[in-house]
């Protein structure tokens, strides 16, 4: 008995040792589970691209899938708990083709807690089933910025562990009741921007089980919904910290109850809706609120004075683009944490509280486009904390040159000043040259006069200069080439002299706008040294000479306007080598994203908002460069994204000669080309058919001949086409595609063009032998219609002249009668140069 027990004990000890060794062997492999590794390899072909490199998913080089990119495993069980397969293609502006993914591929990951599939252009599942819904352990799900559509599956309610849900940038239909989310009791974060909110039957009255901390539902309106009410579930939320409901056209009054119900709320963003009436704020203090943005609504009345007491720690306040009136509340000057105040584009009046500029904590003050008045220059000289000051579009006045700055030190904090469109007058103050740290200065549309002071050459930090539309005269100072300036706007003054050496070799210069002055001379060859130049506008001056080929060296050029000058000679063929890039022309971009201050804030949401810009983006500069350019028969302003995408060349209203270079057909990115009102000859290049992006082509008022190439119908983006008043002949292009939208005015002044649109048949005329010497009366001018008729007429005319000459030589009586007839006709005959032919118009009384 004892022996059998001993044998049994030894047997058990050996088995335990073997099991322990096997367990240790399994531990030392430190590898992921086989079925999960195989499932990952099945996913690899769908997600592996240059935006999401999955080259580390290689079982030959590394068998442990827990070490692969984007994979997170449980350190104990080695099961996969996190999978990040997001693509950066969408965030880089790439358009990806919609794709369908098999949702069943994720089912082996039974312990998966976090799944990120954002930015992959996923349009749905090949099984057409809601199998994400089977991942019951999911806590974080990100399918944002894909192509998913339709109603959210009801099985979403099965994901009871879900804490964070990101579905922004899809085509989901989100019911206002939020029924699919009602049972998700753990849900804290919901981002659903740029989907569609839809109405649901009113019988659904269930109160959701979740208490959100963060919700963002911007740009969720559909074209059919003119006004929306706020989702009712928001009435039952009491733990919100961040709320964004912007650009949805929500109506009614501002939901201040969100502030009253959620005492921990930090950021409230309601911009771009249709809230109306007076702004009524809660009287109770809320020390957590740091941002309120109710801009771009329809609010009226005065700005509530209790805004200061209700939110004592407010940092950012945006109330622009409403209809607020009255005075600026003086209490705003005493808010110690207020750093950005934007009250622009309202109807505010009166004077600006002095302390708001001189003694407040503000770094950015924007009061643009109101009815404010007074003399603000002394305040500006004491703005010791401000960095950016925008007072443009008001009624401020004063003579800046008379301000005594010797008694005060100019504030060293100021980097950007915009005083555009006010009533300042007098000479430009020389003391501005002492503000060497100033980066952007706009004094346009005022009453400044005199010359530009040489002291301005001391502005070594200046990047943006706009003195346009004043009464400045004299020459441009010759020292700008010592600066790092990027944008120069001096248009609409009375500046004179040649293009100064001032701009020589400024490699930083992006925009040079000198239109509408009295500048003379030719464009110097050193223009080719402006290596970063993107916008060159010399319109409406007195420049002459040839268009220099050095312009072709400026590979960053995208807008060229040399119109309304006296340029002569040929168009440089090398302009066709320009790539006309779509690039950032402002160089004023830059800004900040909202950061979250709460310690227990989910890390994932904070990272997404900071890295991908899902949350509101507030620029560090509110200066927008504006370029005015003639195209599509109009004079249009371009700024922002539209300016970045605009490309065009305007050489109209000069004395250019020669043929149109066929190389211009290589300008594949050009949107507008205007060569009208010159002396160009030759044919229209058929290579223009390659201008696939062009929207406006104007070749009118030249001496072009030949036929209009039929290949031009391939210009599918063309909206305006004008070849009027040339010597073109033949039939006009077939009225299909874009050419079916053009009217008769596009071709007028070309007597030898024909086509249905012109009410002229393109069939052949009679043979020369049947043509009468004197044409049929066709009206007062009696112009001949076709080239063939003219040739026949000339041949017949020569034959008749020879016959008459022989007869008159033989018979003196007929000779005297003929000369008498000619004498009577001299006063009733005239000629005109139509096309390149001499055509005689013989009136009835001469017959």
C-alpha positions in Angstrom: 0.0 0.0 0.0 2.8 2.4 0.9 4.6 1.4 -2.3 1.6 2.1 -4.5 1.2 5.5 -2.9 4.8 6.3 -3.5 4.5 5.2 -7.1 1.4 7.3 -7.5 3.2 10.3 -5.9 6.2 10.0 -8.2 3.9 9.6 -11.2 2.1 12.8 -10.3 5.3 14.6 -9.7 6.6 13.7 -13.1 3.4 14.7 -14.7 3.4 18.0 -12.9 7.0 18.6 -14.0 6.1 17.9 -17.6 3.1 20.2 -17.4 5.2 22.9 -15.8 7.9 22.5 -18.5 5.3 22.6 -21.2 3.7 25.7 -19.6 7.1 27.4 -19.3 7.9 26.5 -22.9 4.7 28.2 -23.9 5.6 31.2 -21.8 9.0 31.6 -23.4 7.6 31.6 -26.9 5.9 34.9 -26.0 3.9 34.7 -29.2 0.3 35.7 -30.1 -2.4 33.2 -30.7 -2.2 31.3 -34.0 -5.8 32.0 -35.1 -5.4 35.7 -34.4 -2.1 35.9 -36.3 -3.8 34.2 -39.3 -6.7 36.7 -39.1 -4.3 39.6 -39.1 -2.6 38.3 -42.2 -6.0 38.1 -43.9 -6.6 41.8 -43.1 -3.2 42.9 -44.3 -4.0 43.2 -48.1 -6.9 45.5 -47.4 -5.1 48.0 -45.2 -1.5 47.8 -46.4 -0.7 50.9 -48.5 1.7 53.8 -48.5 -0.5 55.7 -46.0 -0.5 52.7 -43.6 2.6 50.7 -43.9 2.1 47.2 -42.6 5.5 45.8 -43.7 6.1 44.7 -40.1 3.3 42.1 -40.5 5.7 39.5 -41.7 5.5 36.0 -40.1 8.9 35.1 -41.6 10.8 38.0 -39.9 8.7 38.1 -36.8 6.3 35.3 -35.8 4.9 37.3 -32.8 2.0 39.4 -34.1 1.9 41.2 -30.8 5.0 43.1 -32.0 3.5 44.2 -35.3 2.6 47.8 -36.1 -0.8 48.8 -34.7 -1.3 45.6 -32.7 -1.7 45.6 -28.9 -1.9 42.3 -26.9 -2.8 41.4 -23.4 0.6 40.8 -21.7 -0.8 37.7 -19.8 -3.1 35.9 -22.3 -1.4 37.2 -25.4 -4.8 37.8 -26.9 -5.2 40.9 -29.1 -6.9 43.7 -27.3 -6.1 46.7 -29.5 -5.9 47.2 -33.3 -5.1 50.5 -35.1 -5.4 50.4 -38.9 -6.2 54.0 -39.6 -5.0 55.6 -42.8 -3.6 59.0 -43.2 -4.7 59.3 -46.8 -7.9 61.1 -46.1 -6.2 63.5 -43.6 -3.7 64.4 -46.3 -6.5 65.3 -48.7 -6.3 62.2 -50.9 -9.5 60.8 -52.5 -9.6 57.1 -51.9 -11.8 54.7 -53.8 -14.7 53.3 -51.8 -14.0 49.7 -50.7 -15.9 46.9 -49.0 -14.5 44.9 -46.1 -15.5 41.5 -44.6 -16.5 42.2 -41.0 -16.2 38.5 -40.2 -12.4 38.9 -40.3 -12.5 40.6 -36.9 -14.5 37.9 -35.2 -11.4 35.9 -34.0 -10.4 38.8 -31.8 -12.8 38.0 -29.0 -11.0 40.1 -26.4 -10.6 43.2 -28.7 -11.2 46.4 -26.7 -10.0 49.1 -29.2 -10.5 49.1 -33.0 -9.4 52.0 -35.2 -10.4 51.8 -38.9 -10.5 55.5 -39.7 -9.7 57.1 -43.0 -9.8 53.9 -45.1 -12.7 54.7 -47.5 -14.7 51.7 -46.2 -18.1 51.8 -47.7 -19.6 48.7 -46.0 -19.3 45.0 -45.3 -19.4 42.4 -48.0 -21.7 40.3 -45.9 -24.1 43.2 -45.5 -24.3 42.4 -41.8 -23.7 44.4 -38.7 -20.9 42.1 -37.4 -18.9 44.9 -35.4 -21.8 44.5 -33.2 -20.5 40.9 -32.2 -17.4 42.4 -30.7 -19.0 42.7 -27.2 -15.8 43.7 -25.4 -15.1 46.8 -27.5 -14.5 49.9 -25.5 -13.2 52.2 -28.3 -14.5 52.1 -31.9 -13.3 54.5 -34.6 -14.7 54.2 -38.1 -14.6 57.9 -38.8 -13.8 59.4 -42.2 -14.9 56.5 -44.3 -17.8 56.1 -46.7 -20.3 54.3 -44.5 -23.9 55.2 -45.0 -27.5 54.4 -44.0 -29.1 54.1 -40.6 -26.9 53.0 -37.8 -27.6 49.3 -37.1 -29.8 48.6 -34.1 -27.4 46.0 -32.9 -25.2 48.9 -31.8 -27.1 48.5 -28.5 -25.2 45.2 -28.0 -21.9 47.0 -27.6 -22.6 47.7 -23.9 -18.9 48.0 -23.1 -18.4 50.9 -25.5 -16.9 54.1 -24.0 -15.7 56.0 -27.0 -17.4 56.0 -30.4 -16.0 57.9 -33.5 -18.2 57.9 -36.6 -17.4 61.4 -38.1 -17.0 61.9 -41.8 -19.4 59.3 -43.1 -22.9 59.3 -44.5 -24.7 57.8 -41.6 -28.3 58.8 -40.8 -28.3 59.6 -37.1 -31.8 59.8 -35.6 -32.4 62.8 -33.4 -33.7 60.4 -30.7 -30.3 58.7 -30.6 -32.1 55.4 -30.1 -29.2 53.2 -31.3 -27.1 54.5 -28.4 -29.7 54.5 -25.7 -28.6 51.4 -23.9 -24.8 52.1 -24.1 -24.6 52.9 -20.4 -20.8 53.3 -20.5 -20.6 55.7 -23.4 -18.6 58.8 -22.6 -17.4 60.1 -25.9 -19.3 60.5 -29.2 -18.0 62.2 -32.3 -20.5 62.2 -35.2 -19.4 65.2 -37.3 -20.4 65.5 -40.9 -23.1 62.8 -41.0 -26.9 63.4 -41.3 -29.3 63.9 -38.5 -32.8 62.7 -39.4 -36.2 62.9 -37.7 -37.8 59.8 -36.2 -41.3 59.0 -35.1 -42.2 60.9 -32.0 -43.3 57.8 -30.1 -39.7 57.1 -29.0 -39.4 58.7 -25.6 -36.8 56.5 -23.8 -34.3 58.4 -21.7 -30.7 57.2 -22.7 -28.7 55.4 -20.1 -25.4 57.1 -20.9 -23.9 60.3 -19.5 -21.6 61.8 -22.0 -18.5 63.8 -21.3 -17.8 64.8 -24.9 -20.1 65.2 -27.8 -19.5 66.7 -31.3 -22.1 66.8 -34.0 -21.1 69.5 -36.4 -22.2 69.7 -40.1 -24.9 67.2 -39.7 -27.7 69.0 -41.5 -29.3 67.8 -44.8 -30.4 69.9 -47.6 -34.1 69.2 -46.9 -34.0 70.3 -43.3 -34.2 74.1 -43.1 -34.5 74.2 -39.3 -33.7 71.6 -36.7 -34.5 71.3 -33.0 -31.8 70.2 -30.6 -31.7 66.4 -29.8 -33.9 65.9 -26.8 -31.5 63.5 -25.1 -29.3 66.5 -24.4 -31.8 67.6 -21.8 -30.8 64.6 -19.7 -27.1 65.1 -19.8 -25.4 66.4 -16.6 -21.7 65.5 -17.0 -20.8 67.2 -20.3 -17.4 68.8 -20.5 -17.2 69.5 -24.3 -20.2 70.2 -26.6 -19.9 71.1 -30.3 -23.1 71.5 -32.3 -21.9 73.9 -34.9 -23.0 74.4 -38.5 -26.4 72.5 -38.2 -28.9 75.3 -38.6 -30.4 74.6 -35.2 -33.2 77.1 -34.5 -34.8 78.6 -31.4 -33.0 80.4 -28.6 -29.5 79.7 -27.4 -29.7 76.5 -25.2 -28.2 78.1 -22.1 -29.8 75.2 -20.1 -26.7 73.2 -21.3 -24.6 75.5 -19.1 -27.0 75.3 -16.2 -27.4 71.5 -16.3 -23.7 70.7 -16.8 -21.7 72.5 -14.1 -18.4 70.9 -15.3 -18.8 72.1 -18.9 -15.7 73.7 -20.3 -16.3 74.3 -24.0 -19.6 75.2 -25.7 -19.4 75.6 -29.5 -22.7 76.6 -31.2 -21.4 78.5 -34.2 -23.1 78.5 -37.6 -26.7 77.9 -36.5 -29.9 79.9 -36.7 -30.4 80.8 -33.0 -32.4 84.0 -32.7 -33.5 86.5 -30.2 -31.7 87.9 -27.2 -28.7 86.2 -25.6 -29.7 85.3 -22.0 -27.0 83.8 -19.9 -27.4 81.9 -16.6 -26.9 84.1 -13.5 -25.1 81.3 -11.5 -21.3 81.2 -11.6 -19.7 78.5 -13.7 -15.9 78.7 -13.0 -15.1 75.7 -15.4 -16.3 77.4 -18.6 -13.3 78.5 -20.7 -14.7 78.7 -24.3 -18.0 80.0 -25.6 -18.5 80.2 -29.4 -21.9 81.4 -30.5 -20.7 83.2 -33.6 -22.5 83.1 -37.0 -26.1 83.0 -35.7 -28.9 85.5 -35.7 -28.7 86.9 -32.2 -29.8 90.5 -31.5 -29.8 93.1 -28.7 -27.0 94.0 -26.5 -24.2 91.7 -25.3 -25.2 90.6 -21.7 -23.3 92.3 -19.1 -23.3 89.3 -16.8 -21.1 87.4 -19.2 -18.2 88.4 -17.0 -19.7 87.4 -13.7 -21.2 84.1 -14.9 -18.0 82.9 -16.4 -15.1 84.4 -14.4 -12.5 82.2 -16.0 -13.5 82.5 -19.6 -10.6 82.3 -21.9 -12.1 82.5 -25.4 -15.3 84.3 -26.4 -16.5 84.4 -30.0 -19.7 86.3 -30.7 -19.0 87.4 -34.3 -21.4 87.5 -37.2 -24.6 88.2 -35.3 -26.6 91.4 -35.0 -25.5 92.6 -31.5 -25.7 96.3 -31.0 -24.9 98.9 -28.4 -21.7 99.3 -26.5 -19.0 96.8 -25.7 -19.5 95.7 -22.0 -16.7 97.4 -20.0 -16.5 94.5 -17.7 -14.7 92.5 -20.4 -11.6 94.6 -19.7 -11.3 93.1 -16.2 -11.5 89.4 -17.1 -8.1 88.1 -16.0 -8.2 84.9 -18.1 -9.7 86.3 -21.3 -7.1 85.9 -24.1 -9.2 86.0 -27.3 -12.2 88.2 -27.8 -14.0 88.3 -31.2 -16.9 90.7 -31.5 -16.5 91.3 -35.3 -19.2 91.6 -37.9 -22.0 93.0 -35.6 -23.6 96.4 -35.2 -21.8 97.6 -32.2 -21.4 101.3 -31.8 -19.8 103.9 -29.5 -16.2 103.9 -28.4 -13.9 101.1 -27.4 -13.2 100.9 -23.6 -9.7 102.1 -23.2 -8.9 99.4 -20.7 -9.9 96.7 -23.2 -6.8 97.5 -25.2 -4.4 98.8 -22.6 -5.0 96.9 -19.3 -6.7 93.6 -20.2 -5.2 90.1 -20.5 -6.1 89.9 -24.2 -3.6 88.6 -26.8 -6.1 88.9 -29.7 -8.8 91.5 -30.0 -11.1 91.5 -33.1 -13.6 94.3 -33.5 -13.8 94.3 -37.3 -16.8 95.5 -39.3 -18.9 97.3 -36.7 -19.9 100.9 -36.3 -17.3 101.8 -33.6 -15.7 105.3 -33.7 -13.3 107.5 -31.8 -9.6 108.1 -31.7 -7.8 104.8 -30.8 -4.2 105.5 -31.7 -3.2 106.6 -28.1 -4.7 103.4 -26.8 -2.8 101.3 -29.4 0.5 102.8 -28.2 -0.2 101.4 -24.7 -1.4 98.0 -25.7 1.2 96.2 -23.7 -0.3 92.7 -23.8 -1.9 92.5 -27.3 -0.3 90.5 -30.1 -3.1 90.8 -32.7 -5.4 93.9 -33.1 -8.1 94.1 -35.7 -10.0 97.3 -35.9 -10.8 97.2 -39.6 -14.1 98.2 -41.1 -15.2 100.8 -38.6 -15.3 104.6 -38.3 -12.1 105.2 -36.4 -10.4 108.4 -37.4 -7.4 110.6 -36.7 -4.0 111.7 -38.1 -1.5 109.1 -37.2 1.6 111.2 -38.1 0.7 113.8 -35.4 0.7 111.3 -32.5 3.6 111.9 -30.2 5.3 108.6 -29.5 8.3 110.0 -27.7 6.4 110.0 -24.4 5.6 106.2 -24.6 7.3 103.0 -25.5 5.6 101.3 -28.3 4.2 97.9 -27.1 6.7 95.2 -27.9 4.0 92.5 -27.9 2.2 93.8 -31.0 2.8 91.6 -34.1 -0.2 92.3 -36.2 -2.3 95.4 -36.8 -5.2 95.8 -39.2 -6.7 99.3 -39.5 -8.2 98.7 -43.0 -11.2 100.7 -44.2 -11.4 103.4 -41.6 -11.1 107.2 -41.7 -7.4 107.7 -40.8 -5.7 110.5 -42.8 -2.5 112.4 -43.3 1.0 111.2 -44.1 2.1 107.7 -43.1 3.8 108.0 -39.7 7.6 107.7 -39.7 7.6 106.3 -36.1 6.1 103.0 -37.4 9.6 102.3 -38.6 10.7 101.9 -35.0 8.4 99.0 -34.5 11.0 96.5 -35.8 9.1 93.5 -34.3 5.9 94.2 -36.3 5.1 91.2 -38.6 1.8 92.2 -40.4 0.6 95.8 -41.0 -2.6 96.7 -42.9 -3.5 100.4 -43.5 -5.5 100.0 -46.7 -8.7 101.9 -47.7 -8.0 105.0 -45.6 -7.0 108.6 -46.5 -3.3 108.3 -46.2 -1.2 110.4 -48.6 2.4 111.4 -49.4 5.2 109.0 -50.0 6.2 105.8 -48.2 8.7 106.8 -45.6 12.2 105.4 -45.8 11.9 104.5 -42.1 9.7 101.6 -43.1 12.8 99.8 -44.3 13.6 99.2 -40.6 10.8 96.7 -40.3 13.0 93.7 -40.4 10.3 91.3 -39.1 7.6 92.5 -41.6 6.0 89.7 -43.6 2.7 91.3 -44.7 2.3 94.9 -45.9 -0.9 96.4 -47.3 -1.1 100.1 -48.0 -3.5 99.7 -51.0 -6.3 102.1 -51.9 -4.9 105.3 -50.4 -3.5 108.4 -52.0 0.2 107.5 -51.8 2.5 109.0 -54.4 6.1 109.1 -55.3 8.4 106.1 -55.8 8.6 102.9 -53.8 11.6 102.9 -51.3 14.5 101.0 -52.7 15.3 99.0 -49.6 12.6 96.3 -49.4 15.2 93.8 -50.5 16.7 93.9 -47.0 13.4 92.5 -45.5 11.9 89.1 -45.2 8.6 90.3 -46.6 6.2 87.8 -48.2 3.1 89.8 -49.3 3.2 93.3 -50.7 -0.1 95.1 -51.6 0.3 98.6 -52.9 -2.5 98.7 -55.5 -4.9 101.6 -56.0 -2.5 104.5 -55.2 -0.6 107.0 -57.3 2.9 105.5 -57.1 5.2 106.4 -60.0 8.5 105.6 -61.5 9.9 102.2 -62.7 9.7 98.9 -60.9 12.3 99.6 -58.2 15.3 97.6 -57.4 13.6 97.4 -54.0 12.3 94.0 -54.7 15.5 92.6 -56.2 16.4 89.1 -55.0 13.7 88.8 -52.3 13.5 85.1 -52.2 10.7 85.2 -49.6 8.3 87.3 -51.7 5.1 85.4 -52.5 2.7 88.2 -53.6 3.5 91.5 -55.4 0.3 93.5 -56.2 1.0 96.9 -57.7 -2.0 97.3 -60.0 -3.7 100.6 -60.5 -0.7 103.0 -60.1 1.4 105.1 -62.5 4.4 102.9 -62.7 6.5 103.1 -65.9 9.3 101.4 -67.7 9.8 97.8 -68.5 9.8 94.7 -66.3 13.5 94.3 -65.3 15.3 91.0 -65.9 16.0 90.6 -62.2 12.3 89.6 -61.9 13.6 86.1 -62.2 15.3 86.3 -58.8 12.0 86.2 -57.0 12.1 82.5 -56.6 9.0 82.2 -54.3 6.8 84.5 -56.3 3.3 83.1 -56.7 1.1 86.1 -57.5 2.3 88.9 -59.8 -0.2 91.7 -60.5 1.0 94.8 -62.5 -2.3 95.5 -64.1 -3.4 99.1 -65.1 0.0 100.9 -65.1 2.2 102.3 -67.8 4.7 99.5 -68.3 6.0 98.9 -71.8 8.6 96.7 -73.6 8.4 93.0 -74.1 7.2 90.4 -71.6 10.5 89.1 -70.2 11.3 85.5 -70.6 12.7 85.6 -67.0 9.1 85.2 -65.8 9.5 81.6 -67.0 12.0 80.9 -64.3 9.4 81.6 -61.6 8.2 78.1 -61.1 5.9 79.0 -58.2 3.9 81.5 -60.3 0.2 80.7 -60.4 -1.4 84.1 -61.0 0.0 86.6 -63.6 -1.8 89.8 -64.5 0.0 92.2 -66.8 -3.2 93.6 -68.4 -4.0 97.2 -69.3 -0.4 98.3 -70.0 1.6 98.9 -73.2 3.6 95.7 -73.5 4.6 94.8 -77.0 6.3 92.0 -78.9 5.5 88.3 -78.8 4.2 86.2 -75.9 7.1 84.2 -74.5 6.5 80.6 -75.5 8.3 79.4 -72.4 5.3 80.5 -70.3 3.9 77.1 -71.3 6.6 75.6 -69.1 5.1 77.0 -65.9 3.4 74.4 -63.8 1.0 76.9 -62.2 1.0 75.0 -59.0 -1.9 74.9 -56.6 -0.1 75.9 -53.5 -0.5 77.8 -50.2 -0.5 81.5 -51.3 -1.4 83.0 -48.0 1.5 81.9 -45.8 -0.7 83.4 -43.1 -1.9 80.0 -42.1 -1.3 78.6 -38.6 -3.4 78.3 -35.6 -4.2 76.2 -32.5 -6.5 73.4 -31.5 -8.4 73.3 -28.3 -6.6 71.3 -25.6 -8.3 69.4 -22.8 -7.3 70.3 -19.3 -9.2 67.7 -17.3 -6.8 65.0 -15.9 -9.3 62.1 -16.4 -10.0 63.0 -20.0 -9.8 60.0 -22.3 -6.4 59.9 -23.9 -7.7 58.7 -27.3 -10.0 61.7 -27.8 -7.4 64.2 -26.8 -4.9 62.8 -29.3 -7.5 62.7 -32.1 -8.5 66.2 -31.6 -5.0 67.5 -31.4 -3.5 65.4 -34.2 -6.3 65.2 -36.7 -8.1 68.5 -36.2 -11.5 67.1 -35.5 -12.1 69.8 -33.0 -12.5 73.5 -33.9 -9.4 75.2 -35.4 -8.9 78.8 -34.3 -6.3 80.6 -36.4 -3.5 82.6 -34.8 -4.0 85.2 -37.5 -7.3 86.6 -38.9 -5.6 88.3 -41.8 -6.7 86.8 -45.1 -4.9 87.7 -48.2 -7.3 88.9 -50.9 -6.4 88.9 -54.6 -8.7 90.5 -57.2 -8.5 89.0 -60.7 -10.6 89.4 -63.9 -12.1 86.2 -65.3 -15.4 84.9 -66.6 -16.3 88.4 -67.8 -16.1 89.7 -64.2 -13.7 91.1 -61.6 -13.7 88.7 -58.6 -12.0 88.7 -55.2 -10.2 85.5 -54.2 -9.2 84.5 -50.7 -8.8 81.5 -48.5 -9.2 78.1 -50.1 -10.5 79.6 -53.3 -7.3 81.7 -53.7 -5.1 78.6 -53.1 -6.8 76.8 -56.0 -6.9 79.8 -58.4 -4.5 79.9 -61.4 -4.6 82.3 -64.3 -2.8 84.5 -66.8 -4.1 87.8 -68.0 -2.2 89.6 -70.8 -5.1 91.5 -72.2 -5.3 95.2 -73.3 -1.7 95.5 -74.5 0.1 95.7 -77.9 1.3 92.1 -78.1 2.0 90.7 -81.6 2.8 87.5 -83.3 1.3 84.0 -82.9 -0.2 82.5 -79.8 2.5 80.0 -78.7 1.1 76.4 -78.9 3.2 75.7 -75.8 0.5 77.5 -73.7 -1.5 74.3 -74.2 0.8 72.7 -71.6 -0.7 74.8 -68.8 -2.8 71.9 -67.7 -3.7 73.5 -64.3 -4.7 76.9 -65.6 -8.3 78.1 -64.8 -8.3 81.4 -66.7 -6.4 82.7 -69.8 -7.1 86.1 -71.2 -5.2 87.3 -74.3 -7.9 89.7 -75.6 -7.4 93.2 -77.0 -4.0 92.7 -78.5 -2.6 92.5 -82.0 -2.1 88.7 -82.1 -2.2 86.9 -85.5 -2.1 83.4 -86.7 -4.4 80.5 -85.7 -5.9 79.4 -82.4 -3.6 76.5 -81.3 -5.3 73.1 -81.2 -3.1 72.3 -78.2 -5.6 74.4 -76.1 -7.7 71.2 -76.0 -5.3 70.0 -73.3 -6.4 72.7 -70.9 -8.7 70.4 -69.0 -9.1 72.7 -66.0 -9.7 76.0 -67.8 -12.9 77.8 -67.0 -12.4 81.0 -69.0 -10.7 81.6 -72.3 -10.8 85.0 -73.9 -9.1 85.6 -77.3 -11.3 88.4 -78.5 -10.3 91.6 -80.3 -7.2 90.3 -82.1 -6.3 89.5 -85.7 -6.5 85.7 -85.4 -7.4 83.8 -88.6 -8.2 80.3 -89.7 -10.8 78.0 -88.2 -11.7 77.4 -84.6 -10.1 74.0 -83.8 -12.8 71.3 -83.2 -10.5 69.8 -80.6 -11.5 72.6 -78.2 -14.8 70.8 -77.4 -12.6 68.6 -75.2 -12.2 71.5 -72.7 -14.9 70.1 -70.4 -14.5 72.8 -67.6 -14.9 75.8 -69.9 -17.6 78.2 -68.8 -16.7 81.4 -70.8 -15.3 81.3 -74.3 -14.8 84.5 -76.4 -13.2 84.8 -79.9 -15.2 87.8 -81.0 -13.8 90.4 -83.4 -11.1 88.5 -85.1 -10.7 87.2 -88.7 -11.8 83.7 -88.0 -13.5 81.6 -90.7 -15.3 78.3 -91.2 -17.8 76.6 -89.0 -17.9 77.1 -85.3 -17.4 74.0 -83.1 -20.3 71.6 -82.7 -22.7 72.7 -79.9 -22.0 69.8 -77.6 -20.7 69.6 -74.0 -19.6 73.0 -72.8 -19.8 74.5 -76.3 -23.5 74.0 -76.3 -23.8 76.7 -73.6 -22.1 79.5 -75.5 -24.2 82.3 -77.2 -23.8 84.2 -80.4 -21.8 87.0 -78.7 -18.9 84.6 -78.3 -18.3 84.7 -82.1 -19.5 88.1 -83.2 -17.3 90.3 -85.4 -16.0 87.4 -87.5 -17.9 87.8 -90.8 -16.5 84.5 -92.3 -17.7 82.3 -89.4 -20.8 80.2 -90.0 -23.0 77.8 -88.2 -26.6 77.3 -86.9 -25.9 79.5 -83.8 -24.9 82.4 -86.1 -27.8 81.9 -88.5 -25.4 81.4 -91.4 -25.2 78.2 -93.5 -21.8 76.7 -94.0 -22.8 75.2 -97.4 -20.8 76.1 -100.5 -21.8 79.2 -102.5 -22.4 79.4 -106.3 -19.5 78.9 -108.8 -17.7 82.1 -110.0 -19.2 81.9 -113.5 -22.7 82.5 -112.1 -21.9 85.3 -109.8 -23.0 88.8 -110.7 -20.3 91.5 -110.7 -22.6 93.6 -108.5 -23.7 91.6 -105.5 -27.3 91.5 -104.3 -28.2 94.3 -101.9 -27.6 93.0 -98.3 -28.3 96.1 -96.3 -26.6 99.4 -95.6 -23.1 98.0 -95.5 -23.6 95.3 -98.1 -20.7 93.1 -96.7 -19.9 89.9 -98.6 -20.4 86.8 -96.6 -17.9 84.2 -97.6 -14.3 83.8 -98.6 -15.3 81.8 -101.8 -17.5 84.6 -103.0 -14.7 87.1 -102.5 -12.3 85.1 -104.5 -14.9 84.6 -107.3 -15.6 88.3 -107.2 -12.0 89.3 -107.5 -11.5 86.9 -110.5 -14.6 88.2 -112.2 -13.5 91.7 -111.4 -10.1 91.3 -113.1 -11.7 89.8 -116.2 -14.2 92.7 -116.4 -11.5 95.2 -115.9 -9.4 93.7 -118.7 -12.5 93.7 -121.0 -13.3 97.3 -120.2 -9.7 98.3 -120.7 -9.6 96.8 -124.2 -13.0 98.3 -125.2 -12.1 101.8 -123.9 -8.7 101.6 -125.7 -10.4 100.9 -129.0 -13.5 103.3 -128.8 -12.8 106.9 -127.6 -16.6 107.7 -127.3 -17.1 104.9 -124.7 -13.9 106.0 -123.0 -15.3 109.5 -122.4 -18.7 108.1 -121.2 -16.9 105.7 -118.7 -14.8 108.4 -117.1 -18.0 110.5 -116.7 -19.7 107.6 -115.0 -16.7 107.0 -112.7 -16.7 110.7 -111.7 -20.3 110.4 -110.5 -19.6 107.3 -108.5 -16.6 108.6 -106.6 -18.8 110.3 -104.1 -20.9 107.2 -103.5 -18.2 104.5 -103.3 -16.2 103.5 -100.2 -14.1 100.6 -99.0 -13.3 98.9 -95.7 -10.7 96.5 -94.6 -12.7 93.4 -93.4 -10.5 90.4 -92.7 -7.5 90.7 -94.9 -9.4 91.5 -98.1 -10.2 94.8 -99.8 -14.0 94.8 -100.4 -15.7 97.5 -102.4 -19.2 98.6 -101.5 -21.1 99.9 -104.6 -24.4 101.6 -103.8 -27.5 101.5 -106.0 -27.0 105.0 -107.3 -23.6 103.9 -108.8 -25.2 101.1 -110.8 
